[in-house]
């Protein structure tokens, strides 16, 4: 698969690319809509992560998630020690 910058492609180009990829797989009649939607979702994620605001927001949420997971693991460890 060639290196593509999906962030510069229009929805129509993504739809065409998805249809071409499905056709290249040799599965006649397969609907490319699912692949096209997945590519659009990936493109939106790439664009968001290039934006400093969204990138910071994602990093903050990831840090908060890690803290919650560490706390839950610590509490479970303490419960197991007392049982």
Secondary structure, DSSP 8 states (H G I E B T S, - for coil): -----GGG--HHHHHHHHHHHHHHTT-TT--THHHHHHHHHHHHHHHHHHSHHHHHHHHHHHHHHHHHHHHHHHHHHHHHHH-
